[in-house]
Amino acid sequence: MSENLIVILILFLYFSPVFYQLGIVLSERKKGNRKPLKKFLKVVKYSLAVFLVLVTGFAILSHTNYLNYEKPLTFDKFDQITFENFRGLEFFKKSLYGNEQFAYVVVAIDSKIENNSVTVQSLFYPSRSFVYNQNTNSKELLTHEKYHIKIAELFSRKAKKKISELPSFDKKRIEEIIRQAELDERKYQKEYDYNTFHSYVLGEQKKYEKEIDSLLDLLTNYQKPKIQFDVEN
């Protein structure tokens, strides 16, 4: 049974009391009895209110699994990350290109600009990332997903390098650098998935791993999140 059909059936069952009351209203209206209309409107009101609460809760859990929450992890926790940290929920998707072993990782470049200082770091969001089969032991799949985390860290370091090279604290220029880093990071992430076919093309996967690790090594001096500008500048 298709997922769309299941959703339609669930909605039909949920709203069946509404349809039932509507039938009574139409039947009694022919007899000139308008009293069932009030009951029908009351049923509709409460059904929609409960439905809205359920949909909101569903949407929140689909975005972030607060039932099994883990705060975002910084890159210094990279070596500790396993599929056990992928705590997000995926309610419908069952396979990716026919493969039931797949995962989805959520990362971001986080920044904070203060007076004469900037903090830029990459974050991994455990409760928004998911693995479809929690029992999977695919090292290749885990490696692929963790390199998404490395990519976010790479562009975080690139941004810090450009910021640290500024002659003085310039908030507008710093915001531009961070914004561009985020755009470049998103583009690179998509290319990485496309060219490796989500880890299935082993040769491309190894090529990216080597390239990303090499670039990270070149930017070792920009591991620390915070950049402090000289107050005198």
Rosetta blueprint (number, residue, H / E / L):
1 M L
2 S L
3 E H
4 N H
5 L H
6 I H
7 V H
8 I H
9 L H
10 I H
11 L H
12 F H
13 L H
14 Y H
15 F L
16 S H
17 P H
18 V H
19 F H
20 Y H
21 Q H
22 L H
23 G H
24 I H
25 V H
26 L H
27 S H
28 E H
29 R H
30 K H
31 K L
32 G L
33 N L
34 R L
35 K H
36 P H
37 L H
38 K H
39 K H
40 F H
41 L H
42 K H
43 V H
44 V H
45 K H
46 Y H
47 S H
48 L H
49 A H
50 V H
51 F H
52 L H
53 V H
54 L H
55 V H
56 T H
57 G H
58 F H
59 A H
60 I H
61 L H
62 S H
63 H H
64 T L
65 N L
66 Y H
67 L H
68 N H
69 Y L
70 E L
71 K L
72 P L
73 L E
74 T E
75 F H
76 D H
77 K H
78 F H
79 D H
80 Q H
81 I L
82 T L
83 F H
84 E H
85 N H
86 F L
87 R L
88 G L
89 L L
90 E L
91 F L
92 F L
93 K L
94 K L
95 S L
96 L E
97 Y L
98 G L
99 N E
100 E L
101 Q L
102 F L
103 A E
104 Y E
105 V L
106 V L
107 V E
108 A E
109 I E
110 D E
111 S E
112 K E
113 I E
114 E E
115 N L
116 N L
117 S E
118 V E
119 T E
120 V E
121 Q E
122 S E
123 L E
124 F E
125 Y L
126 P H
127 S H
128 R H
129 S L
130 F E
131 V E
132 Y L
133 N L
134 Q L
135 N L
136 T L
137 N L
138 S L
139 K H
140 E H
141 L H
142 L H
143 T H
144 H H
145 E H
146 K H
147 Y H
148 H H
149 I H
150 K H
151 I H
152 A H
153 E H
154 L H
155 F H
156 S H
157 R H
158 K H
159 A H
160 K H
161 K H
162 K H
163 I H
164 S H
165 E L
166 L L
167 P L
168 S L
169 F L
170 D L
171 K H
172 K H
173 R H
174 I H
175 E H
176 E H
177 I H
178 I H
179 R H
180 Q H
181 A H
182 E H
183 L H
184 D H
185 E H
186 R H
187 K H
188 Y H
189 Q H
190 K H
191 E H
192 Y H
193 D H
194 Y H
195 N H
196 T H
197 F L
198 H L
199 S L
200 Y L
201 V L
202 L H
203 G H
204 E H
205 Q H
206 K H
207 K H
208 Y H
209 E H
210 K H
211 E H
212 I H
213 D H
214 S H
215 L H
216 L H
217 D H
218 L H
219 L L
220 T H
221 N H
222 Y H
223 Q L
224 K L
225 P L
226 K E
227 I E
228 Q E
229 F L
230 D L
231 V L
232 E L
233 N L
